[in-house]
Amino acid sequence: MKKNVVIISTLRIFPPESGGQRRTASIATSLAKNGYSVHLYSLTDRKGDRGESCANLCSDHKGEIFERVKSNPCFTLMARIGYRLGLPPLWIFLRLWLGPSKDLRELLPSAQILIADFPYTWPIFKYFNGTKILNTHNVEHHLENAFFRRIFIRPLIKMIEDSGARRANFIFCCGDQDKAYFEEIKAPKAKTIVISNGVDRDRFYKDHGERLALRNQLSIADDDLVLFFPASAYGPNLEGYTFISDFSQKNQDLLAKLKIKIVVTGSVCKTPFVLGALVVTGPVPKIEPYFNMSDALINPIFHGSGTSIKVGEAIAASLPIITTKIGARGYDFLHGESAFFFSDEDDLLEIVKELRAYAKKFIPMGNLAQEANKNIIDNDMGIKEFLRSLG
């Protein structure tokens, strides 16, 4: 008989759009490949969804994935308001603390494993007797760096985060820095496992005809060099988008002379526009064609923790990577050999000035980065370690 896993998520996971959703989807897919039936219970839908839904997302001889989106108009409104105000989803913590809904309460007894996706969902542990896993995507309270949030919000998030870790049997982390934090707080029962942003390399491809068609659609010439920044509306991405927008405006004459375009996709900016070298598409239905049409990934991320999914995807797509050291956390790169590092606008400007000369190294750089990081982006490595620990 197949074993059942229930994943409690704050937001609908499939089809994945953000880096966090792609990582959770990857964990669900890996568990299904290893013979588990995976039941995702998502507490809010996305903007534009049409209420509650339940779908069988995949079914084969190895495993199954189902997702139920438990949409409640009141909860959805609270989520929208909180998102607009930049507040953590404390309402989810309080809702689960008061007890699961009837259908969730009926789902839990059939499961052997329960995964709380994000620390705000850990109160569901109180109503479950099997193996409890806290799936973290960052050390959340480390992201609260603004003065007001550092004083008033960070301590509250830390208390929630640490409490969840201490009630879990396993903690899934994105990288070694996060693992070190959770081990330092001495969660007594929990085994901490690094499950980085695994990427299915089969998603990525080289198709010159499709590359030309998409570039033509975006009014980008075939001989333009395209730097790609895919990003959701997540704090460090918003900061990175501001950085790259400012850089593009300040250096528009140089970028035009060198025929370099910077393409930004995702919810980091939902309004499509073109301004000089900057091409912003808004959210796109599929990210893979944009990797196919790009020449390099640019990752202007200056704070955060865990591993960056966009970097993992660039590795899988064999694209060279231009990134901050924070943006490269969790990966194995050598500056000038498998990636280019920058720390500010001046550093990036020096790289951009030489980018045409560097272009002949792009293919070997991408291949070297993929070879050095093939185990890090492997979908199944962390899950297999977890299953071995279960015995």
C-alpha positions in Angstrom: 0.0 0.0 0.0 1.3 3.5 -0.9 2.3 5.8 1.8 0.7 9.2 2.0 2.3 12.6 2.4 0.3 15.8 3.2 1.9 19.2 2.4 0.2 22.2 3.9 1.0 25.3 1.9 0.1 29.0 2.4 -0.5 29.4 -1.4 -1.4 27.3 -4.4 1.7 25.5 -5.7 0.8 24.1 -9.1 1.6 25.3 -11.7 4.7 26.8 -9.9 5.5 30.4 -10.6 7.8 31.6 -7.9 11.1 30.1 -6.8 9.5 28.9 -3.5 6.6 27.3 -5.4 9.1 25.5 -7.8 11.1 24.2 -4.8 7.9 22.8 -3.1 6.7 21.4 -6.4 10.1 19.7 -6.8 9.9 18.1 -3.3 6.4 16.9 -4.1 7.5 15.5 -7.4 10.5 13.7 -6.0 8.4 12.1 -3.2 5.9 10.9 -5.9 8.8 9.4 -8.0 9.7 7.5 -4.9 6.3 5.9 -4.6 4.4 8.3 -2.3 0.9 9.7 -2.9 1.3 13.4 -2.2 -1.6 15.6 -1.2 -1.0 19.3 -1.3 -3.5 21.3 0.8 -3.1 25.0 -0.2 -4.8 27.6 2.0 -5.2 30.4 -0.5 -5.5 30.7 -4.3 -3.7 33.1 -6.6 -5.1 36.3 -8.0 -7.3 35.3 -10.9 -8.1 31.8 -9.7 -11.7 30.9 -9.4 -12.2 29.6 -5.9 -11.8 26.1 -4.5 -10.4 23.4 -6.7 -9.0 19.9 -6.4 -6.9 18.3 -9.1 -4.9 15.1 -9.7 -1.7 16.7 -11.1 0.1 13.5 -12.0 -0.6 9.8 -11.8 1.7 7.0 -12.8 3.0 3.6 -11.6 5.3 5.3 -9.1 3.3 7.9 -7.4 0.6 10.6 -7.4 0.3 14.3 -6.7 -3.0 15.9 -5.8 -3.6 19.5 -4.9 -6.7 21.0 -3.1 -6.9 24.7 -3.0 -9.1 25.6 0.0 -10.1 29.1 -1.0 -12.1 31.1 1.5 -13.1 34.7 0.4 -12.3 36.1 3.8 -8.8 34.4 3.9 -8.1 35.4 0.4 -8.9 39.1 1.2 -6.7 38.9 4.3 -3.9 37.5 2.2 -4.2 40.2 -0.5 -4.2 43.0 2.2 -1.3 41.5 4.0 0.7 41.1 0.8 0.0 44.7 -0.2 1.2 45.9 3.2 4.2 43.7 3.2 3.1 41.8 6.3 3.9 38.2 7.1 0.9 35.8 6.9 0.2 35.7 10.6 -3.4 35.0 9.9 -2.4 31.5 8.6 -0.5 30.8 11.8 -3.6 31.8 13.9 -6.0 29.9 11.6 -4.1 26.7 11.9 -3.5 27.2 15.6 -7.3 27.2 16.2 -7.5 23.9 14.4 -7.7 22.4 10.9 -10.9 22.6 8.8 -13.1 19.5 8.5 -11.7 18.3 5.2 -8.1 18.8 6.4 -8.9 17.0 9.7 -10.2 14.1 7.6 -7.1 14.0 5.4 -4.5 13.9 8.1 -5.2 10.4 9.6 -4.4 8.7 6.3 -0.9 10.3 6.1 2.3 9.0 7.5 4.3 12.2 6.7 3.1 15.9 7.2 5.1 18.7 5.6 4.5 22.3 6.9 5.6 24.5 3.9 6.9 27.7 5.5 7.1 28.3 9.3 3.6 29.9 9.5 1.9 26.6 8.9 3.6 24.6 11.7 0.6 24.7 14.1 -0.9 21.9 12.1 1.8 19.7 13.8 -0.4 19.8 17.0 -3.0 17.7 15.2 -0.8 15.0 13.7 1.0 12.0 15.2 3.3 10.9 12.3 6.5 12.3 10.9 6.5 16.1 11.0 8.7 18.1 8.6 9.2 21.9 8.5 10.1 22.9 5.0 11.9 26.3 5.0 12.8 28.4 2.0 14.9 30.9 4.0 15.6 31.8 7.6 12.5 34.1 7.3 13.3 36.5 10.1 16.7 37.2 8.6 14.9 38.9 5.7 13.5 41.6 7.9 16.2 44.2 7.6 14.4 47.6 7.6 14.6 49.4 10.9 10.9 49.2 11.9 10.6 45.6 10.8 13.9 44.6 12.5 12.6 46.0 15.8 9.0 45.0 15.7 8.4 42.2 13.2 11.7 40.2 13.2 11.3 39.0 16.9 7.8 37.7 16.2 8.8 35.8 13.1 11.8 34.4 14.8 9.6 33.1 17.7 7.3 31.4 15.2 10.1 30.0 13.1 12.1 28.6 16.1 9.0 27.1 17.7 8.1 25.2 14.5 11.7 23.9 14.2 11.6 22.6 17.7 8.4 20.7 17.1 9.6 19.0 13.8 11.2 15.7 13.3 13.0 16.9 10.2 13.8 20.4 8.8 14.3 20.9 5.1 16.7 23.8 4.4 17.8 25.4 1.1 21.5 25.6 2.0 24.2 25.2 4.5 23.8 28.6 6.1 20.2 27.9 6.9 21.1 24.4 8.2 23.7 26.0 10.5 21.1 28.3 12.0 18.6 25.6 12.7 21.2 23.4 14.2 22.4 26.2 16.4 19.0 26.8 18.0 19.2 23.2 19.1 15.8 21.9 17.8 16.1 18.7 19.9 14.1 16.2 17.8 14.9 17.5 14.3 17.3 16.2 11.8 18.3 19.0 9.4 18.6 18.1 5.7 19.7 20.4 2.9 17.3 20.2 0.0 18.4 22.9 -2.4 16.4 24.2 -5.3 16.4 21.1 -7.3 15.9 21.5 -11.1 14.8 19.1 -13.7 17.4 19.6 -16.4 15.1 18.0 -19.0 13.0 21.2 -18.8 15.7 23.2 -20.6 16.7 23.0 -24.3 18.4 24.8 -27.2 16.1 25.6 -30.1 17.4 28.3 -32.4 14.2 28.8 -34.3 12.2 29.4 -31.1 15.0 31.7 -29.8 14.7 33.8 -33.0 10.9 33.9 -32.8 10.8 35.0 -29.1 13.5 37.6 -29.7 11.5 39.0 -32.7 8.4 39.1 -30.5 10.4 41.3 -28.0 12.1 43.4 -30.7 15.5 42.0 -29.8 18.0 41.3 -32.6 19.7 37.9 -33.0 23.1 39.5 -32.4 22.1 41.3 -29.2 23.5 39.9 -26.0 20.6 39.2 -23.6 21.0 39.2 -19.8 18.1 37.5 -18.2 16.6 38.3 -14.7 13.5 36.1 -13.9 12.0 37.3 -10.6 8.9 37.1 -8.4 7.7 39.9 -6.2 9.8 38.8 -3.3 11.8 41.3 -1.2 15.4 40.7 -2.4 14.1 40.4 -6.0 12.4 43.8 -5.7 15.6 45.3 -4.5 17.5 43.6 -7.4 14.9 44.9 -9.9 15.5 48.4 -8.7 19.3 47.9 -8.9 19.1 46.6 -12.5 16.6 49.3 -13.6 18.9 52.0 -12.2 22.0 50.4 -13.8 20.2 50.2 -17.2 19.2 53.8 -17.1 22.6 55.1 -16.0 24.4 53.1 -18.7 21.9 53.1 -21.5 24.4 54.6 -24.1 27.0 51.9 -23.3 24.4 49.1 -23.4 23.1 50.4 -26.7 26.6 50.6 -28.2 27.4 47.0 -27.0 24.0 45.8 -28.1 23.2 44.4 -24.7 19.6 43.9 -23.5 18.4 43.1 -20.0 15.2 41.1 -20.0 13.1 40.9 -16.8 10.2 38.4 -16.4 7.9 37.6 -13.5 5.7 39.3 -11.0 8.6 41.5 -9.8 7.1 44.0 -12.3 3.6 43.1 -13.7 3.4 45.8 -16.3 5.3 45.1 -19.6 7.4 47.9 -21.0 10.6 48.7 -22.8 13.0 51.5 -21.7 16.2 51.6 -23.6 18.1 48.3 -23.0 15.6 47.2 -20.3 12.8 44.8 -21.6 10.2 43.9 -18.9 7.6 41.3 -19.9 5.6 40.9 -16.7 4.6 37.3 -15.7 5.0 34.7 -18.4 3.3 31.3 -18.7 6.6 29.4 -19.2 10.1 30.4 -18.2 12.0 27.9 -20.2 11.7 29.7 -23.6 13.3 32.8 -22.0 16.3 30.8 -20.8 16.6 29.4 -24.4 16.7 32.9 -26.0 19.1 34.4 -23.4 22.9 34.5 -23.4 23.5 34.8 -19.6 21.7 35.1 -16.3 22.1 38.2 -14.2 21.3 37.8 -10.5 21.5 41.2 -8.5 20.5 39.7 -5.1 22.1 41.5 -2.1 20.5 39.7 0.9 18.5 36.6 1.7 19.4 33.0 2.5 19.0 29.6 1.0 19.8 28.9 -2.6 18.5 30.9 -5.6 16.2 28.8 -7.9 17.0 31.1 -10.8 20.7 30.3 -10.5 19.9 26.6 -10.4 17.8 26.9 -13.5 20.6 28.8 -15.3 23.0 26.0 -14.4 20.5 23.4 -15.8 20.2 25.5 -19.0 24.0 25.8 -19.3 23.9 29.6 -19.2 26.8 31.6 -17.8 25.9 33.5 -14.6 26.6 37.0 -13.5 25.8 37.3 -9.9 26.5 38.7 -6.5 28.2 36.4 -4.0 24.9 36.4 -1.9 23.0 35.4 -5.1 25.5 32.5 -5.6 25.1 31.1 -2.0 24.9 27.3 -1.9 26.6 26.8 -5.3 30.1 26.1 -6.4 31.5 28.8 -8.7 34.9 30.2 -9.6 35.0 33.9 -10.6 35.9 34.2 -14.3 35.8 30.4 -14.8 32.2 29.3 -14.1 30.6 32.6 -13.1 31.2 36.4 -12.8 30.8 38.0 -9.4 29.9 41.7 -8.8 29.2 43.5 -5.5 28.0 46.9 -6.8 27.3 49.0 -10.0 31.0 49.7 -10.6 31.8 45.9 -10.6 28.9 45.1 -12.9 29.9 47.9 -15.2 33.4 46.5 -15.6 32.0 43.1 -16.5 29.5 44.6 -19.0 32.3 46.5 -20.7 34.1 43.3 -21.4 31.0 41.1 -22.0 31.5 40.9 -25.8 35.0 39.6 -25.3 33.8 37.2 -22.6 31.1 35.8 -24.9 33.5 33.3 -26.5 33.8 31.7 -23.0 30.0 31.4 -22.4 29.6 27.8 -23.5 32.6 26.4 -21.5 31.6 28.5 -18.5 28.0 27.1 -18.6 29.3 23.5 -19.0 31.8 24.0 -16.1 29.1 25.4 -13.8 26.8 22.5 -14.6 29.5 19.9 -13.9 30.5 21.5 -10.6 26.9 21.8 -9.4 25.1 18.8 -10.9 24.6 17.2 -7.5 23.4 20.4 -5.9 20.6 20.9 -8.5 19.6 17.2 -8.4 15.9 17.0 -7.6 16.3 13.7 -5.7 19.5 14.0 -3.6 18.0 15.6 -0.5 14.8 13.5 -0.6 16.8 10.3 -0.9 18.8 11.3 2.2 15.5 11.9 4.0 14.1 8.5 3.0 17.3 6.8 4.2 16.9 8.6 7.5 13.3 7.3 7.8 14.6 3.8 7.4 
